[in-house]
Amino acid sequence: MGHAASAESPRRNSRQGSSSPRSGGGSSSSSSRARSRDGGSGWKVPHLFMVCGTAPQDLVPWTPGQRWKRSLGKNQANISKSRGGLVGLVNMGNTCFMNAGLQCLSHIEPINAYFLTGKYAEELNPSNPYGTGGKLARGFAKLQEMLWQRSSRCQTPSQIHSTLSKFARHLFRDSDQQDAQELLAYLLDGLHEDLNLVKVQAAKERCKAAAKKVDS
């Protein structure tokens, strides 16, 4: 995702400002470490991945791409400096297929930006009879917080697993491994209905009004 540079720039800039190259024929220990990281090929390991073993509690602002501005809410999106996007999901039985699908969706920038900036809350439609009463959207929003704003190495997606188990029991039948594509299809459709801007009751009233005009 495009957040890596913005997430780590404060720490990287502070390091660049505090360090100074040594003069003379000998190389510094920092340059030796840099060569060991890139193996002499010139490619440097992104700083975000070099510090993923630490667990600072502070969050840093993240600005999504401007091309997604129509999908952004009013809240400032914040992510963990060390673990943002690098958090694993605990296997709750045979839920590898679910975890894989959730991770895929959670790493699509316009989707996680939509939830992390709170835009979903503005468009939540709990009265839609075709949705889950907003439970699936809220559970997915909670998942984004776990994956992008927590500093631990792994999280247990119990809330969204409980919601999926309730509304899509066929996905967890007999606790067997299921198809990740089928889970993604249901998840996308469920989120669409929970966040559908078209109010069903209002649509029915418009249809009735249009029918009356035709009859008259």
MOZI-V968884 format. One line per field, one symbol per residue. ss: DSSP state (a for helix, b for strand, c for the rest). psi: psi as a letter, one per 20 degrees, with the letter a starting at -180 (. if undefined). Layout:
BEGIN
ss = ???
psi = ???
END
This chain:
BEGIN
ss = cccaaaaaaaaaaaaaaaccccccccccaaaaaaaaaaccccccccaaaaccccccccbbbccccaaaaaaccccccbbbcccccccbbccccccaaaaaaaaaaaccaaaaaaaaccaaaaacccccccccccaaaaaaaaaaaaaacccccbbccaaaaaaaaaacaaaaaaaccccaaaaaaaaaaaaaaacccccaaaaaaaaaaaaaaaac
psi = rjigghhihggghhghhiqqqqrrhqqrhghghghhhijjiipppphhhhjiirmqiqqqqporqhijhijqaiqppqqphhjoijprppomcmkghghgghhghijoghghhgghjjhhhhjpmiioiiakkigggghhghhhghhijqirhqqolhghggghhgimhhikpjkrpaphhhghgggggghghhjpiopgghgghhggghhhhgh.
END
